[in-house]
Amino acid sequence: MQQIKNMIKKLHAYIIREFFWSFLLGVLIFSLLLILNLVFEFMDLFLSKGVAVFLVLKLFVFWLPNILTLAIPMAVLFGILLAYGRLSSDNEITVMKSSGLDYKTLTMPVTICICVVSFFLLFFNHFLAPVINARYKSLTEEVMTKRPLVRFNEKAITDIGEYHICANKVDNNNNSLYEMSIYKFGDNSTSNEGTETKNILPQNDKGSWRITASFATVKAYENCMQLTMHRGYWQKAHPENLNAMLHMTFETYVFSIPLDVVVKEDGLLPAAIQSHKLLKTIKESKKQGLATTAYECEKDYWYRWIFAFAPFAFALVALPIGMMVGKHGKAMGFGVSFAVILIYYTLLILSTKLGEKEYAPIGIVLWIPNFVITIIGTSLFIKMVKK
């Protein structure tokens, strides 16, 4: 009897080792896939935007938790399919079953691993990731202050609050914009009617207008981003005659944008708040009628739960497929992994849209992907046991 127990322990250790290395390979592959576009963005910060390489590396490191939250559940699916697929292709599953081992014994070691991974993701998503995201947010503010032109690209429109800024050339070394324009859209009928053009302050005008300048230097202060524009003009439609234009030229004009507006554009507010505080924010937003804010916070809150429990759903699908694929185990492992992931994230996008349109409560509808994958996995598991 003791000999059988020792044999089973060795078998479990063997399966765990097989799964562990496949799981790590999955984390690496999916992290690289998810981070590929991000790498180019961070390289652009260093090569084109002039941000210090150490600061870029810090930003990169503090962004990684967002990648791991997505990559770990997918790596679980990939790891199980690859591990059990390899055992199946080498006929080791057949040998184990012929030795009298049941499916409970064969799946127990990986089931324990999935529980550990899931509990880790619960802690990570609800407590650790928000702290790291908050640090990422503060680093973003630091970059904005040191390099205010980070968010600008040549010949592209950059939205900052209610202002839309476009520049033909961006000089990050001198913090300057060349052949630039600022646009603002508003209600001309409520703007400074009856005021002489020379007394109008462009930034305070509530109507639609634009400012064009030959070049502008940009500085970031504690409370605002300041654009000092040279050799330009301010222009808007006349409130009483839309075919006419109010026009004012200037040699130098100082235009200020509140820095908190700039930061909030890129701020990861929901992701940077721990779950218990996020729930409080959701309740307060609903009381104040801030539906959009409440939705964004609630979506982020429930994402933390569904991604933490996704490994269980993926495991239910992967275990029976991995043990039944036969000699094509490894190839099937790759193919099935990407197919299941495609189905899962398609359902997640559809569920998010349903919640956004308020067809169903977001706290219920976001569980659809986990629910569907679990049903599919349970059906496959039952089929495997009967077989």
N, C-alpha and C positions, 0 to 999 in steps of 0.2 A: 504493500500500500504506500509506504513511504517512498519507494522507488518510483511509483507512478506520479506521486506529487512532485518529486524532484524533476521528473521528465517534463511535466506540464509547466513547471516554473521556468525551465530552460527554454521550452517552446515559446512561452509568453515573452521571455526576454529577447528571443530571436525575432519574433514578430514586431515587438516594440522597436528594436534596433532597425529593422527593415523599414518600418513606418517613419521613424525619426529622421533618417537621412533623406527619404523621399519628401517628407514634410519640409525640411530645410531647403531642399532643392526647389520646391514649390514656392516657398516664401521669397527666395532669391529671384526666380523667374517672374513671378507676378509683381514683385516690387519694382523690378527693372522695367517691366511693361508699363506700369502705372506712373513711374517716375521719369520716363524717357522725355516726355514733353517738358516736364519741370526742369530737367537738367539743362535744356537749351535756354529756358528763361533765366535761370541763375547764371549761366555762362554769359548771357547777354548783359546782365547786371554788371558783371566784372569787365567784360571786354568792351562794351559799348557805352554803358552808363557810368563807368568810373567808380563803382562801389568797391571798397577794399575787399580783397580776397578773403580775409579772415571773417569779415562781416557776412559775406555771401555764404561761406561755409557754415556759419552759425545759423543763418536763415534756413539753409538746406537741412541741417540736423534737426531743427525745431519743427520742420514741416513733415518729417518722416512719420510721426505718429498717425497722421491722416492716411498715409499710405498703408501702414501696418494694419489699421482697422479693417481695411478692405482686403489686403493681401492674405492675412492669416486664415480667414474662413475658406478662401479659394485654395490655399495651400493644403488645408485639411482634406478637401475633396481630392486634390491632385495626389497627395501623399498616400491616401488609402487605395486609390485606384492603381497607382504605380506599384505599391508594396504588394497588395494582394494579387494584382495582375501578374507580377513577376513570380509569385509563389504558384499561381495557377498555371502559368505558361511552362513552368519547370515541373509540373505535376506534383508539387509538394502538397497542395491542398487535397488532391486525391489520396495521397499516401496517408495524410493526417486523418482523413475521414475513414479510410479503410482500417485504421488503427483503433477505431471506436470513438474518436473525438467528435463531439457534436458542435453545432454552429455557435452555441453559447461559449464554449471553450475557445473556439477560434477567434471570436470577435471580442471577447472580454478585455484583452490587453489594450486594444485600440479604443474601446469604449471608455476605459479609464483615462486614457490620454486625451480624448475629446472632452471629457468632463473638466480636466485640468485646464485645457486650452480655453474652454468656454468661461470658466470662473475667472481666469486671467483676463479675458476680454471684458468681462463685466466690470472688474476693478479698473482696468486700463481705460475703457471708454467713459466711465462715469466719474472717475476721480483724477487719474494721472494725465490723460490726454488733454482735458480742459486747462490744466496748469501749464502744460507745455505750449498749448495754443495761445494762452495769455502771454507767455514769454515771446512767442513768435510775433504777436501783435505789437508788443512794446519794441521789438527789434525793427519792425516795419516802420513805426513812428520815428525811430532813430535814423533809419535810412532816409525817410522823407525829409527830416530836418537837415541832414548832412548833404543830401543830393536831391533837391526839390524837383529836378527834371527827370527823375527816375520813371515817372509814370507817363512821360511824353514820348511819342514816336513821331518821326518826320512824316509830314503830309498825311497825318491821321488826326481825327477828331478825338480829343480827350474830354470826357465829361467830369466836371468837378462841381458837385452840388447842382445849382441851377445854371451854371456857366458851361459853355462848350468852346473849347480852345483848340485852335489848329495852327501849326507852324510849318513853314516850308523847310526849315533847317533847325536842328537842335544841336547846340554846342554844350556838351556836358562838362567840358573842361572849364569853360567860363560861365556856366550857368546862364546861358543866353538863348533866346528864341529869335529867329530871323523870319521876316515876312510873316508875321503872326496876326491872328485875328481872334477876338473874343465875341461870342454870340450869346445873347440872352433872349428868351422868348417869354412874352407876357401879354397883358391886356393894355393896348395902347390907349384905349378910351379912359383908363383910370390913371394914366401917367401924368406928368407935370404939364397939364394943359394951361395955356395962357401965360406960361413962364417964358421969358426971353431965353433964347438959345445960350447966350453967354453965361447965364446964371444956372444952367442945368448941370448937375453933377451926374455924370453917366452912371456911376455905380448905384446911385440911389433911385434912378429912374425905374418905375415899375413896369414899363411897357417893353416891347421888343426892340432891340437895338444891336448894333455891332460896333466894336472898336478894332481898328486896323492900325498897325504900326510897323515901321521898317525893322525894328528890333526891340527886344525887351530883355532886361536882366532880371533874374529871379533870385530872391532870397527867402529863406524860411526862418521864421522866428518862433518863439514859444507859442504864440497864439494865432499866427497867420502866415500865409504865403504872400509875399509882396512882389508885384511885377512893376518894374519901372520902365515904362514904354517911351520910345523916342520917335519923333517925326511921324505922326499919324493923324487919324481923324476918328471922330465919333459920329455915327449916323443912325437915324431912325426915321420911320414914316411919320409925316405930320398928322397929328390927331384929328385935325379938321379937314385935311385934304390928303387922302391916301396916295394920290398920284405925285405929291410933292414930298421932299425929304428935308428933315432938319439936319444940318451939317455943321460940325465944329472941328476945326483943326487944332493941333497942339504940337509943341516942340517936345514937351516932357509931361507925362501923366503917370501918377502912381496909383495902381489898382491893387486892392487887398482882398484876399480870400481867406476866411476863417480856417485855421489849420485843422480844427476838429472836424470840419466838413470833409477835408481831404482824407483824414485818417479813417473816418467812418465808411468811406467808399470801399476801402479794402479791409476794414475791420472784421475779424471773425467773432462777432459778438456772441452768438449762441454757442459756437464751438469752444469759446474760451470761458464758459461758465459751467461750474460743476452742477450736477443734475439736481440736487436739492435746491440750489439757488435758481436753476432754470425753471423748475416748477413754480416757484414763487413769481418769477418774471412772467410766466404764461398767465397765471391768475390775475396779476396786476394789469397786464396788457388787455385781457378780456374785459376787465372791469372798466377800463378807460376807452374801450371800443377800438383798440389798435389791432384790428384783425390780422393785418399782414405780419406785424411783429409777433403776435401770438402764434401764427401758423409756422413761421420760420423757426421759432424756438421749440415748438411742439414737434416739428418734423425732425429737428436735430436730436431732441430728447429720445424719440422713439427709434431713430436710427441706431442709437447706442445699444438698445435692447435687441433689435432684430439682428444686428451684425454679431452680437455676442452669442446668440442662440442659433445662428446660421450653421455653425459646424455640426450640430446634431442633425439638422435636415440634410446637409450634404453627406454625412456619414451613412445615413439610412439608404441613400441612393448608391453611394460608392461601394459599400460592403458587398451587397449581392452581385453587383456588376463585376467587381474585382474578382470575386470567387467563381464566377461563371464564364468569364471570357475565354478561358482555355489558352491555347498556344499563342494567340495574338495579344496577350495581356498588356505588354508595354505600349504597343501602338494604340490599342483601344483605350488605355489609360489617358493618353494625351488627347485623343479625339473626344472621348466622352466628357472629360473635364471641361473643355471649352464649350461643348454643347450645353451642358448643365448650367454653366456660368452664364451663357448667353440667354438661356430661358429665364434664369433667376433675375438677372438685372433688367431684362425686358419687362418682366412682371413688376419689378420694383419701380421702374419709370412710370408704368401705367398706373400703379397704385398711388404713387406720389401725385400724379396728375388728377386722379379721382379725388384725393384729399384736398388738393389745391382748388378744385372746382366745387368743393363742399358737397359732393354726391354721397359721401359717407364720412363718419368721424375718422380723422387722421390716425388716431390711436388704434383703430381697428383695421382700417384698410391697408396700412403698411405691413401688416402681418401676412398678407396674401401670398407673397413669394415663399416665405417659410412654410406656410400651410400647404401650398400646392406641392412643393418639393418633398415635404414630409409624406403626403399621401402617395406620391409616386414611389418614394423609397419604401414605404410600408408595403405597398402592393408587390414590389419586386422582392422584398424580403420574404413575404408569405409564399410567393411563387417558388423562391429558392428552397425554402424549407420543405414544401410539398414535393419538390422534385427529388 
